Amino acid sequence: MGKTRGVTAAADYEQLLRSAQLRVTRPRLAVLAAVHDHPHADTDSVLRAVRDELAYVSHQAVYDVLRALTTAGLVRRIQPSGSVARYESRVGDNHHHVVCRSCGVIADVDCAVGETPCLIASDDRGFVIDEAEVVYWGVCSDCSANPPVKPVEI
């Protein structure tokens, strides 16, 4: 398992699972490693990565593990509008995402600091707000540099 965000070995993943009161199983270790190695991966991508290590694992097992890891706070599930669910290992902070309208790539964006009027609700409706979720949309640098060629109409 590769080094990603400070997690370097199976022993580190085992400790993460134990600290979340989860049993250590091969599918959980493989899914946790896949999410760490492939930020913002969808379920099918996680499944492919897990099957590189555990060829016999079922699609349902990966879904179940992702749900357990998300519930335990070890991974975060995001789902930008029009996209399938994605999973990331960056948890424990309130960061946001930027999504390319052309290719769909997703990147992390740290929270704005200082004056942030869009993150303050104009009417909190009596809620005690503790988090805001923001998704920025645009075109990534690769797509901006290489826009798709439109066919010429005759």
N, CA, C and O of each residue as an XYZ file, in Angstrom:
616
protein
N       0.847     -1.181      0.000
C       0.000      0.000      0.000
C       0.880      1.227      0.000
O       1.842      1.294      0.765
N       0.578      2.185     -0.827
C       1.411      3.367     -0.964
C       1.204      4.373      0.132
O       0.234      4.315      0.887
N       2.135      5.297      0.204
C       2.054      6.348      1.206
C       1.146      7.458      0.694
O       1.391      8.021     -0.373
N       0.104      7.773      1.447
C      -0.826      8.832      1.091
C      -1.273      9.536      2.355
O      -1.755      8.896      3.290
N      -1.117     10.854      2.389
C      -1.581     11.678      3.508
C      -1.160     11.141      4.865
O      -1.955     11.133      5.805
N       0.072     10.697      4.972
C       0.587     10.284      6.261
C       0.307      8.830      6.618
O       0.837      8.333      7.612
N      -0.503      8.145      5.840
C      -0.762      6.741      6.113
C       0.173      5.947      5.219
O       0.117      6.071      3.996
N       1.045      5.120      5.828
C       2.125      4.527      5.053
C       2.072      3.016      4.889
O       2.728      2.482      3.995
N       1.323      2.317      5.709
C       1.376      0.864      5.637
C       0.081      0.261      6.142
O      -0.763      0.937      6.730
N      -0.050     -1.041      5.893
C      -1.234     -1.758      6.354
C      -1.441     -1.582      7.851
O      -2.578     -1.501      8.314
N      -0.351     -1.522      8.610
C      -0.464     -1.347     10.064
C      -1.158     -0.027     10.409
O      -1.919      0.045     11.374
N      -0.892      1.013      9.618
C      -1.549      2.304      9.859
C      -3.043      2.208      9.576
O      -3.854      2.755     10.323
N      -3.409      1.515      8.497
C      -4.831      1.326      8.187
C      -5.499      0.484      9.273
O      -6.635      0.756      9.661
N      -4.797     -0.533      9.759
C      -5.338     -1.353     10.850
C      -5.616     -0.490     12.070
O      -6.660     -0.630     12.706
N      -4.694      0.397     12.397
C      -4.869      1.271     13.560
C      -6.055      2.218     13.349
O      -6.820      2.462     14.281
N      -6.214      2.752     12.136
C      -7.368      3.605     11.854
C      -8.672      2.852     12.083
O      -9.600      3.384     12.692
N      -8.745      1.615     11.596
C      -9.955      0.810     11.783
C     -10.212      0.540     13.258
O     -11.336      0.690     13.737
N      -9.170      0.143     13.971
C      -9.337     -0.143     15.402
C      -9.759      1.099     16.179
O     -10.598      1.022     17.076
N      -9.175      2.241     15.831
C      -9.518      3.476     16.551
C     -10.972      3.879     16.316
O     -11.554      4.614     17.115
N     -11.557      3.396     15.217
C     -12.966      3.667     14.918
C     -13.869      2.534     15.399
O     -15.050      2.487     15.055
N     -13.305      1.613     16.203
C     -14.054      0.477     16.739
C     -14.568     -0.452     15.645
O     -15.628     -1.059     15.798
N     -13.821     -0.571     14.531
C     -14.183     -1.471     13.442
C     -13.236     -2.665     13.434
O     -12.040     -2.523     13.688
N     -13.787     -3.854     13.138
C     -12.952     -5.039     12.991
C     -12.024     -4.848     11.795
O     -12.400     -4.240     10.793
N     -10.836     -5.364     11.912
C      -9.870     -5.303     10.819
C     -10.107     -6.516      9.924
O      -9.928     -7.658     10.346
N     -10.516     -6.248      8.672
C     -10.720     -7.313      7.693
C      -9.957     -6.947      6.431
O      -9.641     -5.778      6.206
N      -9.664     -7.937      5.615
C      -8.948     -7.666      4.357
C      -9.737     -6.727      3.448
O      -9.145     -5.809      2.880
N     -11.049     -6.918      3.285
C     -11.788     -5.967      2.443
C     -11.752     -4.537      2.997
O     -11.616     -3.589      2.224
N     -11.870     -4.367      4.298
C     -11.810     -3.014      4.874
C     -10.440     -2.394      4.657
O     -10.340     -1.214      4.318
N      -9.387     -3.172      4.847
C      -8.035     -2.657      4.605
C      -7.858     -2.256      3.145
O      -7.295     -1.202      2.849
N      -8.337     -3.096      2.239
C      -8.173     -2.824      0.806
C      -8.979     -1.603      0.366
O      -8.489     -0.791     -0.419
N     -10.206     -1.465      0.862
C     -11.026     -0.306      0.497
C     -10.418      0.964      1.077
O     -10.346      1.980      0.386
N      -9.986      0.926      2.316
C      -9.367      2.103      2.931
C      -8.128      2.522      2.151
O      -7.925      3.712      1.908
N      -7.311      1.574      1.761
C      -6.113      1.882      0.967
C      -6.496      2.460     -0.392
O      -5.866      3.409     -0.858
N      -7.517      1.901     -1.030
C      -7.950      2.387     -2.343
C      -8.438      3.831     -2.267
O      -8.125      4.638     -3.142
N      -9.197      4.159     -1.232
C      -9.688      5.530     -1.087
C      -8.530      6.483     -0.817
O      -8.518      7.604     -1.326
N      -7.568      6.055     -0.030
C      -6.399      6.897      0.226
C      -5.564      7.097     -1.038
O      -5.012      8.174     -1.262
N      -5.476      6.059     -1.856
C      -4.643      6.126     -3.058
C      -5.339      6.789     -4.249
O      -4.674      7.205     -5.198
N      -6.672      6.892     -4.207
C      -7.444      7.434     -5.337
C      -8.474      8.446     -4.825
O      -9.657      8.121     -4.725
N      -8.040      9.665     -4.502
C      -8.974     10.664     -3.979
C     -10.117     10.943     -4.959
O      -9.911     11.028     -6.169
N     -11.304     11.080     -4.416
C     -12.521     11.410     -5.172
C     -12.922     10.303     -6.144
O     -13.545     10.574     -7.170
N     -12.570      9.069     -5.829
C     -12.920      7.931     -6.680
C     -14.380      7.549     -6.478
O     -14.915      7.655     -5.374
N     -15.015      7.104     -7.554
C     -16.372      6.580     -7.440
C     -16.294      5.115     -7.009
O     -15.211      4.535     -6.933
N     -17.444      4.535     -6.733
C     -17.478      3.163     -6.224
C     -16.846      2.176     -7.196
O     -16.108      1.286     -6.772
N     -17.121      2.314     -8.491
C     -16.544      1.391     -9.466
C     -15.018      1.478     -9.494
O     -14.338      0.462     -9.634
N     -14.484      2.688     -9.361
C     -13.029      2.848     -9.331
C     -12.431      2.228     -8.071
O     -11.370      1.606     -8.120
N     -13.113      2.402     -6.952
C     -12.654      1.777     -5.711
C     -12.696      0.258     -5.866
O     -11.762     -0.434     -5.462
N     -13.776     -0.263     -6.451
C     -13.900     -1.704     -6.656
C     -12.759     -2.248     -7.510
O     -12.174     -3.281     -7.183
N     -12.443     -1.553     -8.605
C     -11.333     -2.000     -9.467
C     -10.017     -2.017     -8.698
O      -9.235     -2.959     -8.823
N      -9.771     -0.979     -7.904
C      -8.520     -0.920     -7.126
C      -8.480     -2.028     -6.081
O      -7.431     -2.634     -5.862
N      -9.605     -2.297     -5.437
C      -9.648     -3.350     -4.423
C      -9.433     -4.708     -5.069
O      -8.736     -5.557     -4.513
N     -10.032     -4.921     -6.249
C      -9.885     -6.216     -6.917
C      -8.459     -6.466     -7.399
O      -8.094     -7.613     -7.656
N      -7.655     -5.431     -7.524
C      -6.236     -5.637     -7.832
C      -5.550     -6.369     -6.679
O      -4.577     -7.095     -6.881
N      -6.072     -6.168     -5.475
C      -5.493     -6.802     -4.287
C      -6.293     -8.032     -3.858
O      -5.717     -9.041     -3.449
N      -7.615     -7.945     -3.954
C      -8.509     -9.037     -3.535
C      -9.447     -9.358     -4.692
O     -10.537     -8.794     -4.784
N      -9.037    -10.241     -5.554
C      -9.787    -10.521     -6.783
C     -11.201    -11.008     -6.526
O     -12.072    -10.822     -7.376
N     -11.454    -11.615     -5.398
C     -12.748    -12.242     -5.121
C     -13.781    -11.307     -4.488
O     -14.927    -11.721     -4.311
N     -13.438    -10.099     -4.147
C     -14.357     -9.231     -3.399
C     -15.552     -8.845     -4.271
O     -15.404     -8.564     -5.460
N     -16.727     -8.838     -3.666
C     -17.950     -8.512     -4.401
C     -18.218     -7.017     -4.402
O     -17.718     -6.272     -3.559
N     -19.017     -6.603     -5.368
C     -19.442     -5.206     -5.452
C     -20.169     -4.812     -4.159
O     -19.933     -3.738     -3.605
N     -21.058     -5.701     -3.687
C     -21.817     -5.412     -2.463
C     -20.906     -5.255     -1.257
O     -21.154     -4.410     -0.397
N     -19.852     -6.063     -1.184
C     -18.913     -5.948     -0.060
C     -18.244     -4.577     -0.060
O     -18.074     -3.968      0.996
N     -17.866     -4.092     -1.238
C     -17.237     -2.768     -1.319
C     -18.236     -1.697     -0.904
O     -17.877     -0.786     -0.157
N     -19.488     -1.782     -1.372
C     -20.522     -0.835     -0.932
C     -20.670     -0.856      0.585
O     -20.726      0.197      1.219
N     -20.732     -2.048      1.165
C     -20.902     -2.172      2.613
C     -19.719     -1.580      3.369
O     -19.900     -0.903      4.381
N     -18.504     -1.836      2.877
C     -17.308     -1.299      3.540
C     -17.284      0.226      3.417
O     -16.990      0.918      4.391
N     -17.589      0.751      2.238
C     -17.612      2.211      2.078
C     -18.624      2.848      3.032
O     -18.353      3.894      3.622
N     -19.777      2.221      3.180
C     -20.794      2.746      4.107
C     -20.271      2.713      5.542
O     -20.437      3.680      6.285
N     -19.640      1.603      5.936
C     -19.105      1.488      7.295
C     -17.996      2.506      7.547
O     -17.950      3.126      8.609
N     -17.110      2.677      6.582
C     -16.013      3.639      6.743
C     -16.530      5.069      6.782
O     -16.005      5.904      7.519
N     -17.554      5.348      5.992
C     -18.154      6.689      5.999
C     -18.839      6.956      7.334
O     -18.657      8.019      7.927
N     -19.625      5.994      7.805
C     -20.315      6.136      9.093
C     -19.320      6.336     10.226
O     -19.576      7.103     11.155
N     -18.187      5.648     10.152
C     -17.155      5.746     11.191
C     -16.322      7.017     11.075
O     -15.526      7.323     11.964
N     -16.503      7.761      9.978
C     -15.751      8.999      9.800
C     -14.349      8.799      9.256
O     -13.528      9.715      9.318
N     -14.060      7.617      8.724
C     -12.727      7.363      8.169
C     -12.621      7.795      6.709
O     -11.522      8.058      6.219
N     -13.735      7.867      6.024
C     -13.774      8.415      4.667
C     -14.974      9.357      4.579
O     -15.895      9.302      5.394
N     -14.935     10.200      3.588
C     -16.012     11.169      3.365
C     -16.650     10.864      2.018
O     -15.952     10.610      1.037
N     -17.970     10.890      1.974
C     -18.728     10.676      0.746
C     -19.188     12.043      0.254
O     -19.784     12.815      1.004
N     -18.908     12.332     -1.006
C     -19.382     13.564     -1.614
C     -20.157     13.191     -2.875
O     -19.920     12.141     -3.472
N     -21.076     14.052     -3.269
C     -21.826     13.789     -4.491
C     -22.226     15.108     -5.138
O     -23.335     15.604     -4.938
N     -21.295     15.673     -5.924
C     -21.638     16.910     -6.638
C     -22.833     16.669     -7.559
O     -23.029     15.561     -8.057
N     -23.607     17.691     -7.776
C     -24.798     17.597     -8.618
C     -24.479     16.948     -9.960
O     -23.524     17.331    -10.637
N     -25.287     15.964    -10.335
C     -25.107     15.291    -11.613
C     -24.018     14.240    -11.619
O     -23.714     13.677    -12.671
N     -23.426     13.962    -10.476
C     -22.319     13.008    -10.384
C     -22.718     11.835     -9.499
O     -23.616     11.952     -8.665
N     -22.046     10.710     -9.686
C     -22.206      9.595     -8.763
C     -21.462      9.926     -7.478
O     -20.659     10.858     -7.441
N     -21.727      9.169     -6.437
C     -21.035      9.370     -5.166
C     -19.539      9.133     -5.348
O     -19.118      8.243     -6.087
N     -18.756      9.941     -4.663
C     -17.293      9.835     -4.672
C     -16.833      9.734     -3.226
O     -17.540     10.146     -2.306
N     -15.643      9.181     -3.038
C     -15.120      8.976     -1.691
C     -13.714      9.544     -1.589
O     -12.920      9.468     -2.526
N     -13.431     10.114     -0.424
C     -12.107     10.679     -0.185
C     -11.677     10.393      1.243
O     -12.500     10.152      2.126
N     -10.375     10.425      1.446
C      -9.826     10.145      2.769
C      -9.589     11.409      3.582
O      -9.245     11.325      4.761
N      -9.764     12.564      2.984
C      -9.567     13.812      3.714
C     -10.818     14.071      4.551
O     -11.846     14.520      4.044
N     -10.702     13.781      5.824
C     -11.813     13.945      6.760
C     -11.354     14.821      7.921
O     -10.160     15.064      8.093
N     -12.294     15.282      8.700
C     -11.949     16.017      9.913
C     -11.742     17.502      9.700
O     -11.389     18.212     10.641
N     -11.951     17.986      8.491
C     -11.894     19.424      8.261
C     -13.075     19.798      7.360
O     -13.698     18.936      6.740
N     -13.358     21.058      7.305
C     -14.466     21.529      6.485
C     -13.901     22.130      5.206
O     -13.857     23.349      5.045
N     -13.468     21.256      4.294
C     -12.966     21.743      3.018
C     -14.052     21.591      1.956
O     -15.067     20.929      2.172
N     -13.821     22.205      0.829
C     -14.805     22.210     -0.245
C     -14.197     21.572     -1.489
O     -13.095     21.027     -1.436
N     -14.920     21.640     -2.611
C     -14.458     21.001     -3.845
C     -14.689     21.897     -5.044
O     -15.592     22.734     -5.058
N     -13.849     21.700     -6.052
C     -14.021     22.353     -7.338
C     -14.151     21.229     -8.369
O     -13.388     20.263     -8.357
N     -15.147     21.381     -9.271
C     -15.463     20.336    -10.247
C     -15.375     20.917    -11.649
O     -15.919     21.986    -11.925
N     -14.683     20.201    -12.534
C     -14.582     20.623    -13.928
C     -15.859     20.234    -14.672
O     -16.255     19.068    -14.677
N     -16.490     21.213    -15.294
C     -17.710     20.961    -16.069
C     -17.434     20.137    -17.324
O     -18.348     19.518    -17.870
N     -16.192     20.122    -17.785
C     -15.853     19.431    -19.027
C     -15.482     17.966    -18.785
O     -16.104     17.073    -19.361
N     -14.483     17.707    -17.948
C     -13.994     16.334    -17.765
C     -14.459     15.692    -16.462
O     -14.345     14.477    -16.304
N     -14.983     16.486    -15.523
C     -15.493     15.948    -14.274
C     -14.480     15.776    -13.165
O     -14.828     15.294    -12.088
N     -13.223     16.162    -13.402
C     -12.211     16.028    -12.357
C     -12.631     16.860    -11.137
O     -13.227     17.928    -11.277
N     -12.311     16.352     -9.944
C     -12.661     17.019     -8.694
C     -11.378     17.269     -7.919
O     -10.506     16.402     -7.855
N     -11.263     18.453     -7.329
C     -10.097     18.787     -6.502
C     -10.581     19.410     -5.196
O     -11.658     20.005     -5.138
N      -9.775     19.265     -4.159
C     -10.070     19.870     -2.862
C      -9.766     21.358     -2.889
O      -8.834     21.801     -3.560
N     -10.558     22.122     -2.156
C     -10.348     23.551     -1.975
C     -10.499     23.832     -0.482
O     -11.532     23.518      0.110
N      -9.479     24.416      0.121
C      -9.573     24.771      1.536
C     -10.622     25.851      1.730
O     -10.943     26.592      0.801
N     -11.151     25.937      2.937
C     -12.153     26.957      3.249
C     -11.559     28.346      3.087
O     -10.375     28.571      3.339
N     -12.403     29.261      2.665
C     -11.994     30.658      2.562
C     -11.755     31.207      3.962
O     -12.412     30.798      4.920
N     -10.824     32.121      4.070
C     -10.561     32.779      5.348
C     -10.898     34.251      5.196
O     -10.916     34.790      4.090
N     -11.164     34.888      6.318
C     -11.519     36.301      6.274
C     -12.998     36.484      5.975
O     -13.827     35.692      6.424
N     -13.330     37.508      5.228
C     -14.714     37.835      4.885
C     -15.295     36.761      3.968
O     -14.808     36.566      2.855
N     -16.320     36.072      4.425
C     -16.938     35.001      3.636
C     -18.461     35.126      3.671
O     -19.137     34.288      4.268
N     -19.006     36.171      3.033
C     -20.454     36.403      3.138
C     -21.306     35.257      2.604
O     -22.420     35.065      3.091
N     -20.838     34.497      1.634
C     -21.644     33.392      1.097
C     -21.752     32.230      2.068
O     -22.617     31.371      1.901
N     -20.902     32.183      3.070
C     -20.940     31.099      4.038
C     -21.750     31.461      5.279
O     -21.849     30.658      6.207
N     -22.323     32.649      5.305
C     -23.153     33.091      6.419
C     -24.591     33.134      5.913
O     -24.915     33.898      5.003
N     -25.446     32.312      6.507
C     -26.835     32.248      6.068
C     -27.544     33.573      6.336
O     -27.406     34.157      7.412
N     -28.298     34.035      5.351
C     -29.043     35.285      5.538
C     -30.153     35.097      6.561
O     -30.530     36.056      7.234
N     -30.685     33.891      6.694
C     -31.698     33.551      7.691
C     -31.453     32.113      8.106
O     -31.688     31.197      7.318
N     -30.990     31.898      9.319
C     -30.644     30.542      9.765
C     -31.853     29.707     10.146
O     -31.708     28.531     10.480
N     -33.058     30.297     10.103
C     -34.314     29.576     10.381
C     -34.281     28.860     11.730
O     -34.956     27.847     11.916
N     -33.499     29.384     12.663
C     -33.409     28.805     13.988
C     -32.384     27.689     14.128
O     -32.228     27.119     15.207
N     -31.689     27.377     13.043
C     -30.659     26.341     13.100
C     -29.403     26.891     13.756
O     -29.110     28.081     13.647
N     -28.666     26.029     14.433
C     -27.323     26.350     14.880
C     -26.417     25.761     13.802
O     -26.150     24.559     13.796
N     -25.952     26.600     12.904
C     -25.173     26.149     11.751
C     -23.732     25.924     12.166
O     -23.111     26.788     12.785
N     -23.201     24.751     11.819
C     -21.817     24.440     12.179
C     -20.956     24.084     10.977
O     -19.761     23.826     11.129
N     -21.551     24.064      9.773
C     -20.770     23.707      8.596
C     -21.492     24.200      7.351
O     -22.721     24.235      7.302
N     -20.710     24.579      6.349
C     -21.255     24.939      5.044
C     -20.565     24.081      3.997
O     -19.357     23.853      4.066
N     -21.338     23.606      3.028
C     -20.771     22.802      1.956
C     -20.832     23.621      0.675
O     -21.896     24.084      0.262
N     -19.672     23.788      0.058
C     -19.579     24.595     -1.153
C     -18.960     23.752     -2.257
O     -17.971     23.053     -2.036
N     -19.547     23.822     -3.443
C     -18.959     23.179     -4.613
C     -18.762     24.270     -5.659
O     -19.717     24.919     -6.086
N     -17.529     24.459     -6.057
C     -17.208     25.409     -7.110
C     -17.228     24.668     -8.442
O     -16.767     23.530     -8.523
N     -17.745     25.287     -9.466
C     -17.820     24.683    -10.794
C     -17.049     25.541    -11.770
O     -17.067     26.767    -11.670
N     -16.376     24.914    -12.705
C     -15.630     25.647    -13.714
C     -15.003     24.678    -14.691
O     -15.481     23.557    -14.866
N     -13.936     25.113    -15.323
C     -13.206     24.282    -16.273
C     -11.763     24.199    -15.792
O     -11.133     25.222    -15.523
N     -11.241     22.975    -15.685
C      -9.882     22.776    -15.181
C      -8.859     23.310    -16.185
O      -9.192     23.607    -17.332
N      -7.626     23.423    -15.740
C      -6.579     23.987    -16.593
C      -6.315     23.122    -17.824
O      -6.048     23.653    -18.902
N      -6.386     21.794    -17.679
C      -6.179     20.918    -18.845
C      -7.250     21.146    -19.894
O      -6.944     21.257    -21.081
N      -8.500     21.217    -19.470
C      -9.599     21.420    -20.425
C      -9.581     22.833    -21.008
O      -9.943     23.033    -22.167
N      -9.160     23.808    -20.207
C      -9.048     25.181    -20.712
C      -7.984     25.286    -21.788
O      -8.146     26.012    -22.769
N      -6.890     24.551    -21.597
C      -5.779     24.590    -22.551
C      -6.091     23.821    -23.830
O      -5.534     24.112    -24.888
N      -6.979     22.844    -23.727
C      -7.321     21.988    -24.874
C      -8.835     21.881    -25.021
O      -9.398     20.807    -24.810
N      -9.507     22.983    -25.381
C     -10.972     22.914    -25.494
C     -11.378     21.941    -26.596
O     -10.662     21.782    -27.585
N     -12.542     21.284    -26.423
C     -12.985     20.341    -27.445
C     -13.240     21.068    -28.762
O     -13.711     22.206    -28.781
N     -12.922     20.393    -29.854
C     -13.122     20.963    -31.179
C     -14.569     20.718    -31.570
O     -15.037     19.579    -31.571
N     -15.271     21.784    -31.901
C     -16.657     21.665    -32.328
C     -16.684     21.382    -33.819
O     -15.943     21.998    -34.584
N     -17.550     20.434    -34.243
C     -17.620     20.163    -35.685
C     -18.163     21.360    -36.449
O     -19.010     22.103    -35.953
N     -17.669     21.526    -37.635
C     -18.108     22.621    -38.505
C     -19.430     22.232    -39.136
O     -19.560     21.154    -39.715
N     -20.411     23.119    -39.020
C     -21.703     22.858    -39.643
C     -21.677     23.280    -41.092
O     -21.142     24.334    -41.436
N     -22.249     22.465    -41.928
C     -22.278     22.761    -43.375
C     -23.682     23.106    -43.798
O     -23.922     23.386    -44.973
